[in-house]
């Protein structure tokens, strides 16, 4: 198990990753109701406000996962979230996911947030790797993941039915070794 009880504040050039607070809820609600977010995450449009509010109010207490708000420094508002969760004891790895709402898209904020949280995880834990899944109809996210070092290791065919079509889920991983090599080559 990896202890993730400390919820850091991670500052980048354009985003800050930080624990959630009460003022974030209207912004996370906007993200979770956004049609593009629903599509790209394979989520349902059913929205139980009380249940979602309760969920976000407990994120900072979790010790087995890291949930952080992505705040756009230029706007001073939450534009998404990054999550590291689902510890896999066999591979000593965890899952990574990110969500960017309508006020944060197409500005490079997701790329910066991804790099920041990956660097934080590999510098502050002993994890061997991070894994993720991305739907095949999300080439923008796949491009970002590849840019920061994730590689494809398998594909779950016909994983999601969307508007009458079956969509594959692409499984990717970033090993500690590849992260270290990326860091060495960055300088």
CORRANOR-V79324 format. One record per residue. N is the residue number from 1. D_LAST is the distance of its C-alpha to the last C-alpha in whole Angstrom. Layout:
n->N d_last->D_LAST
n->N d_last->D_LAST
This chain:
n->1 d_last->32
n->2 d_last->29
n->3 d_last->30
n->4 d_last->29
n->5 d_last->31
n->6 d_last->29
n->7 d_last->28
n->8 d_last->25
n->9 d_last->24
n->10 d_last->21
n->11 d_last->20
n->12 d_last->18
n->13 d_last->18
n->14 d_last->21
n->15 d_last->22
n->16 d_last->23
n->17 d_last->24
n->18 d_last->27
n->19 d_last->30
n->20 d_last->33
n->21 d_last->36
n->22 d_last->39
n->23 d_last->38
n->24 d_last->36
n->25 d_last->39
n->26 d_last->40
n->27 d_last->36
n->28 d_last->36
n->29 d_last->39
n->30 d_last->38
n->31 d_last->35
n->32 d_last->37
n->33 d_last->40
n->34 d_last->38
n->35 d_last->39
n->36 d_last->36
n->37 d_last->34
n->38 d_last->38
n->39 d_last->37
n->40 d_last->34
n->41 d_last->34
n->42 d_last->37
n->43 d_last->39
n->44 d_last->43
n->45 d_last->44
n->46 d_last->46
n->47 d_last->45
n->48 d_last->47
n->49 d_last->46
n->50 d_last->47
n->51 d_last->45
n->52 d_last->42
n->53 d_last->42
n->54 d_last->43
n->55 d_last->40
n->56 d_last->38
n->57 d_last->39
n->58 d_last->39
n->59 d_last->35
n->60 d_last->34
n->61 d_last->37
n->62 d_last->35
n->63 d_last->33
n->64 d_last->33
n->65 d_last->30
n->66 d_last->28
n->67 d_last->29
n->68 d_last->28
n->69 d_last->29
n->70 d_last->26
n->71 d_last->27
n->72 d_last->26
n->73 d_last->26
n->74 d_last->27
n->75 d_last->31
n->76 d_last->31
n->77 d_last->32
n->78 d_last->31
n->79 d_last->30
n->80 d_last->29
n->81 d_last->28
n->82 d_last->26
n->83 d_last->27
n->84 d_last->26
n->85 d_last->30
n->86 d_last->32
n->87 d_last->31
n->88 d_last->32
n->89 d_last->33
n->90 d_last->33
n->91 d_last->29
n->92 d_last->28
n->93 d_last->26
n->94 d_last->27
n->95 d_last->27
n->96 d_last->25
n->97 d_last->27
n->98 d_last->26
n->99 d_last->29
n->100 d_last->28
n->101 d_last->32
n->102 d_last->33
n->103 d_last->32
n->104 d_last->28
n->105 d_last->28
n->106 d_last->26
n->107 d_last->24
n->108 d_last->21
n->109 d_last->22
n->110 d_last->22
n->111 d_last->18
n->112 d_last->17
n->113 d_last->20
n->114 d_last->19
n->115 d_last->15
n->116 d_last->16
n->117 d_last->19
n->118 d_last->17
n->119 d_last->15
n->120 d_last->18
n->121 d_last->20
n->122 d_last->18
n->123 d_last->17
n->124 d_last->21
n->125 d_last->23
n->126 d_last->23
n->127 d_last->23
n->128 d_last->23
n->129 d_last->22
n->130 d_last->23
n->131 d_last->25
n->132 d_last->26
n->133 d_last->29
n->134 d_last->29
n->135 d_last->32
n->136 d_last->32
n->137 d_last->33
n->138 d_last->30
n->139 d_last->28
n->140 d_last->26
n->141 d_last->25
n->142 d_last->24
n->143 d_last->22
n->144 d_last->20
n->145 d_last->20
n->146 d_last->19
n->147 d_last->16
n->148 d_last->14
n->149 d_last->15
n->150 d_last->19
n->151 d_last->21
n->152 d_last->25
n->153 d_last->27
n->154 d_last->31
n->155 d_last->33
n->156 d_last->36
n->157 d_last->38
n->158 d_last->40
n->159 d_last->39
n->160 d_last->40
n->161 d_last->43
n->162 d_last->42
n->163 d_last->45
n->164 d_last->47
n->165 d_last->44
n->166 d_last->42
n->167 d_last->38
n->168 d_last->36
n->169 d_last->33
n->170 d_last->30
n->171 d_last->29
n->172 d_last->25
n->173 d_last->23
n->174 d_last->19
n->175 d_last->19
n->176 d_last->17
n->177 d_last->16
n->178 d_last->15
n->179 d_last->13
n->180 d_last->12
n->181 d_last->11
n->182 d_last->9
n->183 d_last->7
n->184 d_last->6
n->185 d_last->5
n->186 d_last->4
n->187 d_last->0
